[in-house]
């Protein structure tokens, strides 16, 4: 059975509309869960930053270890590796599902480039299943969103894992 939905978008997205923001976050999560790397990569701005800190966000990622600290170029490199099928931690790819909740509009900030980002916070749980079992990750994500060419784009994503002070299982996927 096929269901068609009417496109209700009216011009430029509104980053003060929580429903539009939530729809974007759910789509970003689905692309990552379903290994749709092309669609996931297309969400990012050219000046994007993707950060998964170790031991909280109060440390400078340029001088302290991080699980992930990727600029836009490194995001592309990470995705190229995943697309090859030779990233052995993801061969075969994990079955994944995320739950995104408690979405809040936190305000706005100026990016280094001078453009304005809308800052959004959300909680998440990620279930990643492979032959050896299921891993569960939980945490808080801070997104930096902006509208470019009539579409919401991801300028930043900071994922603070609940258990980031402890040893983590292999994370050869997009968190």
VEXMARDO-837578 format. One record per residue: residue number from 1; residue in three letters; x, y, z of N, C-alpha, C in turn. Coordinates in steps of 0.1 Angstrom, whole numbers, plus 5000, padded with zeros to 4 digits. Layout:
# VEXMARDO-837578
{rec NUM, 'ALA', {X, Y, Z}, {X, Y, Z}, {X, Y, Z}}
...
***
This chain:
# VEXMARDO-837578
{rec 1, 'UNK', {5008, 4988, 5000}, {5000, 5000, 5000}, {5009, 5012, 5000}}
{rec 2, 'UNK', {5006, 5022, 4992}, {5014, 5034, 4990}, {5005, 5046, 4996}}
{rec 3, 'UNK', {5012, 5054, 5004}, {5005, 5065, 5009}, {5012, 5078, 5005}}
{rec 4, 'UNK', {5005, 5087, 4999}, {5011, 5100, 4995}, {5008, 5111, 5005}}
{rec 5, 'UNK', {5017, 5119, 5007}, {5015, 5131, 5016}, {5017, 5143, 5008}}
{rec 6, 'UNK', {5008, 5153, 5011}, {5009, 5166, 5005}, {5021, 5173, 5010}}
{rec 7, 'UNK', {5029, 5180, 5002}, {5040, 5188, 5006}, {5034, 5201, 5012}}
{rec 8, 'UNK', {5036, 5203, 5025}, {5030, 5214, 5031}, {5041, 5225, 5034}}
{rec 9, 'UNK', {5053, 5224, 5028}, {5063, 5234, 5030}, {5059, 5247, 5023}}
{rec 10, 'UNK', {5061, 5257, 5029}, {5058, 5270, 5024}, {5070, 5279, 5024}}
{rec 11, 'UNK', {5078, 5278, 5014}, {5090, 5287, 5013}, {5101, 5282, 5023}}
{rec 12, 'UNK', {5108, 5292, 5029}, {5119, 5290, 5037}, {5115, 5283, 5050}}
{rec 13, 'UNK', {5123, 5273, 5054}, {5120, 5267, 5067}, {5121, 5277, 5079}}
{rec 14, 'UNK', {5114, 5275, 5089}, {5114, 5283, 5101}, {5120, 5275, 5112}}
{rec 15, 'UNK', {5132, 5280, 5116}, {5139, 5273, 5127}, {5134, 5276, 5141}}
{rec 16, 'UNK', {5123, 5284, 5142}, {5116, 5286, 5155}, {5104, 5277, 5156}}
{rec 17, 'UNK', {5101, 5270, 5145}, {5090, 5260, 5145}, {5095, 5246, 5150}}
{rec 18, 'UNK', {5092, 5243, 5162}, {5098, 5230, 5168}, {5094, 5218, 5159}}
{rec 19, 'UNK', {5083, 5218, 5153}, {5079, 5206, 5144}, {5088, 5205, 5132}}
{rec 20, 'UNK', {5092, 5216, 5126}, {5101, 5216, 5115}, {5115, 5211, 5119}}
{rec 21, 'UNK', {5119, 5216, 5131}, {5132, 5212, 5136}, {5132, 5197, 5140}}
{rec 22, 'UNK', {5122, 5192, 5146}, {5121, 5178, 5150}, {5121, 5170, 5137}}
{rec 23, 'UNK', {5113, 5174, 5127}, {5113, 5166, 5114}, {5127, 5165, 5108}}
{rec 24, 'UNK', {5134, 5175, 5109}, {5148, 5175, 5104}, {5157, 5165, 5112}}
{rec 25, 'UNK', {5156, 5166, 5126}, {5164, 5157, 5134}, {5160, 5143, 5132}}
{rec 26, 'UNK', {5147, 5140, 5131}, {5143, 5126, 5128}, {5148, 5121, 5115}}
{rec 27, 'UNK', {5148, 5129, 5105}, {5153, 5125, 5092}, {5169, 5123, 5093}}
{rec 28, 'UNK', {5176, 5132, 5100}, {5190, 5130, 5101}, {5193, 5116, 5108}}
{rec 29, 'UNK', {5185, 5113, 5118}, {5187, 5100, 5126}, {5184, 5088, 5116}}
{rec 30, 'UNK', {5173, 5089, 5109}, {5170, 5078, 5100}, {5180, 5076, 5089}}
{rec 31, 'UNK', {5186, 5087, 5083}, {5197, 5085, 5074}, {5209, 5078, 5080}}
{rec 32, 'UNK', {5212, 5081, 5092}, {5224, 5075, 5099}, {5220, 5060, 5102}}
{rec 33, 'UNK', {5208, 5058, 5107}, {5204, 5044, 5110}, {5204, 5035, 5098}}
{rec 34, 'UNK', {5199, 5040, 5087}, {5197, 5032, 5075}, {5210, 5032, 5066}}
{rec 35, 'UNK', {5221, 5038, 5070}, {5233, 5038, 5063}, {5232, 5045, 5050}}
{rec 36, 'UNK', {5223, 5056, 5049}, {5221, 5064, 5037}, {5231, 5075, 5038}}
{rec 37, 'UNK', {5244, 5072, 5035}, {5255, 5081, 5037}, {5254, 5093, 5028}}
{rec 38, 'UNK', {5249, 5092, 5016}, {5248, 5103, 5007}, {5238, 5113, 5012}}
{rec 39, 'UNK', {5227, 5109, 5017}, {5217, 5118, 5022}, {5221, 5124, 5035}}
{rec 40, 'UNK', {5228, 5116, 5044}, {5233, 5121, 5056}, {5244, 5132, 5054}}
{rec 41, 'UNK', {5253, 5129, 5045}, {5263, 5139, 5042}, {5258, 5152, 5036}}
{rec 42, 'UNK', {5247, 5151, 5028}, {5241, 5163, 5022}, {5235, 5173, 5032}}
{rec 43, 'UNK', {5233, 5168, 5044}, {5227, 5177, 5054}, {5237, 5187, 5060}}
{rec 44, 'UNK', {5250, 5184, 5059}, {5260, 5192, 5065}, {5264, 5205, 5057}}
{rec 45, 'UNK', {5267, 5215, 5065}, {5272, 5228, 5058}, {5287, 5226, 5055}}
{rec 46, 'UNK', {5293, 5235, 5047}, {5307, 5234, 5044}, {5316, 5237, 5056}}
{rec 47, 'UNK', {5311, 5244, 5066}, {5319, 5247, 5078}, {5316, 5239, 5090}}
{rec 48, 'UNK', {5310, 5227, 5087}, {5304, 5219, 5098}, {5315, 5213, 5108}}
{rec 49, 'UNK', {5310, 5210, 5120}, {5319, 5204, 5130}, {5311, 5193, 5137}}
{rec 50, 'UNK', {5316, 5181, 5137}, {5310, 5169, 5143}, {5319, 5165, 5155}}
{rec 51, 'UNK', {5314, 5166, 5167}, {5323, 5163, 5179}, {5316, 5154, 5189}}
{rec 52, 'UNK', {5323, 5144, 5192}, {5319, 5134, 5203}, {5330, 5135, 5213}}
{rec 53, 'UNK', {5329, 5143, 5224}, {5340, 5144, 5233}, {5341, 5133, 5243}}
{rec 54, 'UNK', {5353, 5131, 5248}, {5355, 5122, 5259}, {5355, 5131, 5272}}
{rec 55, 'UNK', {5348, 5126, 5282}, {5348, 5133, 5295}, {5342, 5147, 5295}}
{rec 56, 'UNK', {5331, 5149, 5288}, {5323, 5161, 5288}, {5328, 5172, 5278}}
{rec 57, 'UNK', {5321, 5183, 5278}, {5324, 5193, 5268}, {5332, 5205, 5273}}
{rec 58, 'UNK', {5337, 5204, 5285}, {5344, 5215, 5291}, {5359, 5216, 5287}}
{rec 59, 'UNK', {5363, 5206, 5279}, {5377, 5206, 5275}, {5379, 5210, 5261}}
{rec 60, 'UNK', {5390, 5216, 5257}, {5392, 5221, 5244}, {5395, 5209, 5235}}
{rec 61, 'UNK', {5387, 5206, 5225}, {5389, 5194, 5216}, {5402, 5195, 5208}}
{rec 62, 'UNK', {5407, 5207, 5207}, {5420, 5208, 5199}, {5432, 5203, 5207}}
{rec 63, 'UNK', {5430, 5203, 5220}, {5442, 5198, 5229}, {5439, 5186, 5237}}
{rec 64, 'UNK', {5426, 5181, 5237}, {5423, 5169, 5244}, {5417, 5159, 5235}}
{rec 65, 'UNK', {5418, 5146, 5239}, {5412, 5135, 5231}, {5397, 5136, 5229}}
{rec 66, 'UNK', {5393, 5131, 5218}, {5378, 5131, 5215}, {5376, 5117, 5208}}
{rec 67, 'UNK', {5364, 5112, 5209}, {5360, 5100, 5202}, {5359, 5104, 5187}}
{rec 68, 'UNK', {5353, 5116, 5184}, {5352, 5121, 5171}, {5354, 5136, 5172}}
{rec 69, 'UNK', {5362, 5142, 5163}, {5363, 5156, 5162}, {5366, 5159, 5147}}
{rec 70, 'UNK', {5355, 5160, 5139}, {5356, 5161, 5125}, {5352, 5174, 5119}}
{rec 71, 'UNK', {5360, 5180, 5111}, {5355, 5191, 5103}, {5348, 5185, 5090}}
{rec 72, 'UNK', {5343, 5194, 5081}, {5336, 5189, 5070}, {5344, 5180, 5061}}
{rec 73, 'UNK', {5356, 5182, 5059}, {5365, 5174, 5051}, {5366, 5160, 5057}}
{rec 74, 'UNK', {5368, 5159, 5070}, {5370, 5147, 5078}, {5356, 5139, 5078}}
{rec 75, 'UNK', {5345, 5146, 5078}, {5332, 5139, 5078}, {5331, 5132, 5064}}
{rec 76, 'UNK', {5335, 5138, 5053}, {5335, 5132, 5040}, {5344, 5120, 5040}}
{rec 77, 'UNK', {5356, 5121, 5046}, {5366, 5110, 5046}, {5360, 5098, 5054}}
{rec 78, 'UNK', {5354, 5101, 5065}, {5348, 5090, 5073}, {5337, 5083, 5065}}
{rec 79, 'UNK', {5329, 5091, 5058}, {5318, 5084, 5050}, {5324, 5076, 5038}}
{rec 80, 'UNK', {5334, 5081, 5032}, {5341, 5073, 5021}, {5345, 5060, 5026}}
{rec 81, 'UNK', {5351, 5060, 5039}, {5355, 5047, 5045}, {5343, 5038, 5047}}
{rec 82, 'UNK', {5332, 5043, 5052}, {5321, 5035, 5055}, {5315, 5030, 5042}}
{rec 83, 'UNK', {5315, 5038, 5031}, {5309, 5034, 5018}, {5317, 5022, 5012}}
{rec 84, 'UNK', {5330, 5020, 5015}, {5338, 5010, 5008}, {5334, 4996, 5012}}
{rec 85, 'UNK', {5327, 4995, 5024}, {5324, 4982, 5030}, {5336, 4975, 5036}}
{rec 86, 'UNK', {5347, 4982, 5036}, {5360, 4976, 5042}, {5363, 4982, 5056}}
{rec 87, 'UNK', {5353, 4989, 5062}, {5355, 4993, 5075}, {5350, 4981, 5084}}
{rec 88, 'UNK', {5360, 4973, 5088}, {5357, 4960, 5093}, {5348, 4959, 5105}}
{rec 89, 'UNK', {5348, 4970, 5113}, {5339, 4971, 5125}, {5325, 4972, 5120}}
{rec 90, 'UNK', {5323, 4975, 5107}, {5309, 4976, 5102}, {5307, 4967, 5090}}
{rec 91, 'UNK', {5313, 4955, 5090}, {5312, 4946, 5080}, {5307, 4932, 5086}}
{rec 92, 'UNK', {5295, 4929, 5085}, {5284, 4937, 5078}, {5280, 4948, 5087}}
{rec 93, 'UNK', {5273, 4958, 5081}, {5268, 4970, 5089}, {5259, 4966, 5101}}
{rec 94, 'UNK', {5260, 4973, 5112}, {5251, 4971, 5123}, {5237, 4975, 5120}}
{rec 95, 'UNK', {5228, 4968, 5125}, {5214, 4972, 5125}, {5212, 4982, 5136}}
{rec 96, 'UNK', {5207, 4994, 5132}, {5207, 5005, 5142}, {5193, 5012, 5142}}
{rec 97, 'UNK', {5189, 5017, 5153}, {5178, 5025, 5155}, {5180, 5035, 5166}}
{rec 98, 'UNK', {5177, 5047, 5164}, {5178, 5058, 5173}, {5164, 5063, 5178}}
{rec 99, 'UNK', {5164, 5067, 5190}, {5152, 5074, 5195}, {5157, 5088, 5199}}
{rec 100, 'UNK', {5151, 5098, 5193}, {5154, 5112, 5196}, {5142, 5118, 5203}}
{rec 101, 'UNK', {5145, 5125, 5215}, {5134, 5130, 5223}, {5139, 5143, 5230}}
{rec 102, 'UNK', {5129, 5148, 5237}, {5132, 5160, 5245}, {5139, 5171, 5237}}
{rec 103, 'UNK', {5133, 5174, 5225}, {5139, 5184, 5216}, {5136, 5198, 5222}}
{rec 104, 'UNK', {5146, 5206, 5223}, {5144, 5220, 5228}, {5151, 5230, 5219}}
{rec 105, 'UNK', {5145, 5241, 5216}, {5151, 5252, 5210}, {5159, 5260, 5221}}
{rec 106, 'UNK', {5172, 5261, 5220}, {5180, 5266, 5230}, {5184, 5281, 5228}}
{rec 107, 'UNK', {5182, 5286, 5215}, {5186, 5299, 5212}, {5194, 5300, 5199}}
{rec 108, 'UNK', {5201, 5311, 5198}, {5209, 5313, 5186}, {5223, 5317, 5190}}
{rec 109, 'UNK', {5232, 5316, 5180}, {5246, 5320, 5182}, {5252, 5324, 5169}}
{rec 110, 'UNK', {5262, 5332, 5170}, {5269, 5336, 5158}, {5280, 5326, 5155}}
{rec 111, 'UNK', {5281, 5321, 5143}, {5292, 5312, 5138}, {5304, 5320, 5136}}
{rec 112, 'UNK', {5315, 5314, 5135}, {5328, 5321, 5132}, {5327, 5329, 5119}}
{rec 113, 'UNK', {5319, 5323, 5109}, {5317, 5330, 5096}, {5308, 5342, 5097}}
{rec 114, 'UNK', {5302, 5344, 5109}, {5293, 5355, 5110}, {5278, 5352, 5108}}
{rec 115, 'UNK', {5275, 5340, 5103}, {5261, 5337, 5101}, {5255, 5332, 5114}}
{rec 116, 'UNK', {5242, 5332, 5115}, {5235, 5328, 5127}, {5231, 5313, 5127}}
{rec 117, 'UNK', {5234, 5306, 5138}, {5230, 5292, 5139}, {5219, 5292, 5150}}
{rec 118, 'UNK', {5209, 5283, 5148}, {5199, 5280, 5158}, {5205, 5268, 5166}}
{rec 119, 'UNK', {5205, 5269, 5179}, {5211, 5259, 5187}, {5199, 5251, 5193}}
{rec 120, 'UNK', {5200, 5237, 5191}, {5189, 5228, 5195}, {5195, 5217, 5203}}
{rec 121, 'UNK', {5188, 5213, 5214}, {5193, 5202, 5222}, {5183, 5191, 5222}}
{rec 122, 'UNK', {5188, 5179, 5223}, {5179, 5167, 5223}, {5186, 5156, 5230}}
{rec 123, 'UNK', {5178, 5147, 5236}, {5183, 5134, 5241}, {5182, 5124, 5231}}
{rec 124, 'UNK', {5190, 5113, 5232}, {5189, 5102, 5223}, {5193, 5089, 5229}}
{rec 125, 'UNK', {5188, 5078, 5223}, {5192, 5065, 5226}, {5195, 5058, 5213}}
{rec 126, 'UNK', {5206, 5051, 5212}, {5209, 5044, 5200}, {5211, 5029, 5203}}
{rec 127, 'UNK', {5204, 5021, 5196}, {5206, 5006, 5197}, {5213, 5001, 5185}}
{rec 128, 'UNK', {5224, 4994, 5187}, {5233, 4989, 5176}, {5234, 4974, 5178}}
{rec 129, 'UNK', {5229, 4967, 5168}, {5229, 4952, 5169}, {5238, 4946, 5159}}
{rec 130, 'UNK', {5246, 4936, 5164}, {5255, 4928, 5155}, {5254, 4914, 5161}}
{rec 131, 'UNK', {5261, 4904, 5154}, {5261, 4890, 5159}, {5264, 4889, 5173}}
{rec 132, 'UNK', {5274, 4896, 5178}, {5279, 4895, 5192}, {5269, 4901, 5202}}
{rec 133, 'UNK', {5259, 4908, 5198}, {5249, 4914, 5207}, {5245, 4928, 5204}}
{rec 134, 'UNK', {5238, 4934, 5213}, {5233, 4948, 5211}, {5240, 4957, 5221}}
{rec 135, 'UNK', {5245, 4968, 5215}, {5251, 4979, 5223}, {5241, 4990, 5224}}
{rec 136, 'UNK', {5240, 4997, 5236}, {5231, 5008, 5238}, {5239, 5020, 5241}}
{rec 137, 'UNK', {5237, 5031, 5234}, {5243, 5044, 5237}, {5232, 5054, 5240}}
{rec 138, 'UNK', {5235, 5062, 5249}, {5225, 5073, 5253}, {5233, 5086, 5255}}
{rec 139, 'UNK', {5227, 5097, 5253}, {5233, 5109, 5256}, {5225, 5121, 5252}}
{rec 140, 'UNK', {5232, 5133, 5252}, {5226, 5145, 5249}, {5233, 5151, 5236}}
{rec 141, 'UNK', {5225, 5155, 5227}, {5231, 5161, 5214}, {5228, 5176, 5214}}
{rec 142, 'UNK', {5238, 5184, 5210}, {5235, 5198, 5207}, {5238, 5200, 5192}}
{rec 143, 'UNK', {5227, 5204, 5185}, {5228, 5207, 5171}, {5229, 5222, 5169}}
{rec 144, 'UNK', {5236, 5225, 5158}, {5237, 5239, 5153}, {5231, 5238, 5139}}
{rec 145, 'UNK', {5220, 5245, 5137}, {5212, 5244, 5125}, {5212, 5258, 5118}}
{rec 146, 'UNK', {5212, 5258, 5105}, {5209, 5270, 5098}, {5202, 5267, 5085}}
{rec 147, 'UNK', {5196, 5277, 5079}, {5189, 5275, 5066}, {5198, 5280, 5055}}
{rec 148, 'UNK', {5200, 5271, 5045}, {5208, 5275, 5034}, {5201, 5270, 5021}}
{rec 149, 'UNK', {5199, 5279, 5012}, {5192, 5277, 4999}, {5178, 5270, 5002}}
{rec 150, 'UNK', {5171, 5275, 5012}, {5158, 5270, 5014}, {5157, 5257, 5021}}
{rec 151, 'UNK', {5167, 5252, 5027}, {5167, 5239, 5034}, {5175, 5240, 5047}}
{rec 152, 'UNK', {5170, 5233, 5057}, {5177, 5232, 5070}, {5190, 5224, 5068}}
{rec 153, 'UNK', {5201, 5229, 5073}, {5214, 5222, 5072}, {5220, 5222, 5086}}
{rec 154, 'UNK', {5229, 5212, 5088}, {5236, 5209, 5100}, {5249, 5215, 5100}}
{rec 155, 'UNK', {5251, 5226, 5109}, {5264, 5232, 5110}, {5273, 5227, 5121}}
{rec 156, 'UNK', {5266, 5220, 5130}, {5274, 5214, 5141}, {5265, 5203, 5148}}
{rec 157, 'UNK', {5272, 5193, 5153}, {5266, 5182, 5161}, {5276, 5178, 5171}}
{rec 158, 'UNK', {5272, 5180, 5184}, {5280, 5176, 5195}, {5273, 5165, 5203}}
{rec 159, 'UNK', {5278, 5154, 5204}, {5272, 5142, 5211}, {5279, 5140, 5224}}
{rec 160, 'UNK', {5273, 5142, 5235}, {5279, 5139, 5248}, {5272, 5126, 5253}}
{rec 161, 'UNK', {5280, 5116, 5253}, {5275, 5103, 5258}, {5274, 5102, 5273}}
{rec 162, 'UNK', {5263, 5096, 5278}, {5261, 5095, 5292}, {5273, 5088, 5299}}
{rec 163, 'UNK', {5279, 5078, 5293}, {5290, 5071, 5299}, {5303, 5074, 5292}}
{rec 164, 'UNK', {5305, 5087, 5289}, {5317, 5091, 5282}, {5330, 5091, 5290}}
{rec 165, 'UNK', {5329, 5088, 5303}, {5341, 5087, 5311}, {5347, 5073, 5312}}
{rec 166, 'UNK', {5340, 5063, 5306}, {5343, 5049, 5306}, {5347, 5044, 5293}}
{rec 167, 'UNK', {5353, 5032, 5292}, {5357, 5026, 5280}, {5344, 5023, 5272}}
{rec 168, 'UNK', {5345, 5027, 5259}, {5333, 5025, 5250}, {5335, 5013, 5241}}
{rec 169, 'UNK', {5325, 5006, 5237}, {5326, 4996, 5227}, {5329, 5002, 5213}}
{rec 170, 'UNK', {5333, 4994, 5204}, {5337, 4999, 5190}, {5325, 5007, 5185}}
{rec 171, 'UNK', {5329, 5019, 5180}, {5319, 5028, 5174}, {5323, 5031, 5159}}
{rec 172, 'UNK', {5323, 5021, 5151}, {5327, 5023, 5137}, {5315, 5027, 5128}}
{rec 173, 'UNK', {5306, 5035, 5134}, {5294, 5040, 5127}, {5292, 5054, 5131}}
{rec 174, 'UNK', {5281, 5060, 5126}, {5277, 5074, 5129}, {5269, 5074, 5142}}
{rec 175, 'UNK', {5274, 5081, 5151}, {5267, 5082, 5164}, {5257, 5093, 5164}}
***
